[in-house]
Amino acid sequence: MDGNGRWAEGRSLARTDGHREGASAVRRVVRAARRRGIEYLTLYAFSLQNWGRPSTEVGELMRLLATFLRDEREDLMRRGIRLVTIGRIHALPDSLRVALAELVQATSSNRGMTLCLALSYGAREAIVDAVRTIVDAVQLGELASENIGEQTIDAALDGGLPPVDLLIRTSGEQRLSNFLLWESAYAELCFVQKRWPDFMASDLGAALRWYAGRDRRFGLVASVRQRLRRRSATSSRTLPGM
């Protein structure tokens, strides 16, 4: 969700005004995603590198997050949205960590959609943390090194989320900026010129239509991919009668 600060500066406003408008964009996009039946939505809300911003800006971002958790609780429950987080949450202020934990617990039984907030997050750092977890398991004799595979790394990465299908970045930037590097191996990358505060439900719809037109081969030639899809569909149809 990029471009809050530049959105504000282009209007001779404080960067914090841009973050407040960005929070409004979060609300409308989350609701639009829920209406469209999207099962998982991850928002890159605050990176590990963002801690290096001016303290006043960081403080405003923390306050906006606290306000979101308080004001959106009822809406998340009503819409059946489960909240989870990824990132080094221990770095957040104590009061914010408590509020996050309470809302994560309160929404844990919701099944309408999973909303993941990436907070104090960096993909490289997440991979480092996952490697440490795996090394510890090997040293404790809980895991044999020859049994380490992709699923091992998937399990060690926090969040328990599926691979990314569609990654949208706003503000015209065309890079991943340390976001879900492992999980986005086969993601379709959609770069949008609009800055995040101007991103509307219609823009989400346009990105989804673009995604629907992509040919997702996952390294296979199209004919092989189609054959595997037909085989999978046939298996699914015949399974109940077995």
C-alpha positions, 0 to 999 in steps of 0.5 A: 500500500504505497504512496501515502506520503507522496499523496499528501505532499502533492497536496501540500499536506502533512505526511500523516494526513496521507496515512489517515487517508490511507487508512480509509482506503484500507477499510474500503478495500477490505470490505470490497475484498470480502464482498467479492469472496476473496479468501485471503488478503494480506496488507503490507501495513508497516515494514521493518525498515519503516522504523527508520522514519521520523519518530513523529511519523512512526508514532502517527502510524502506531496511533492509526493502527490502534484506531483501526483495531478499535473502530473496525472490531465490530465490522470484522465480526459482522462480516466474519473476517478473521484477523492474523498478523505476520512480522516481528510483532514483539517490536510494536508498543506493548499496548498495541501488541495487547490490542492486536492479540485481543482482536486476533483471538476475538476473530479467530473463529470467523470464516468469511475471509482472513485479513493478514496485517504485515506489521514490523515485517520484512520477507528476508527477515522472515526467511531468516527467522524460519531458517533459525526455527528449522536449525533449532529443530534439527539440533534438538533432533526433532527434524532430520536435515534430509527431510527439509523441503519446501513444506518445511519452510512453509510451516516455519514461516509465520502466518500459515497462509497459502501462496500469493496468487495476485500481488498489487502494488500502488504508486507506480513502483515496480518492485517487491520491496521485501514483501512475501518473497517466498510466498510470491514465487508464482504470484501475478504482479500488478503495478498500479499508478494510483497512490494508495489513498486513491485506490478504490474498490473499482481498482481492486475489481480491475486488478482481479479482472486482469488477473483472471485473464492471466495464463498461470502455467507454473513452469509448465507448457500450456497443453500440459497444464490444461491436461493436468487440470482436466485430470484433476477435475475428472478425479474430483468428479469421480471421487465421491462414487468410489 
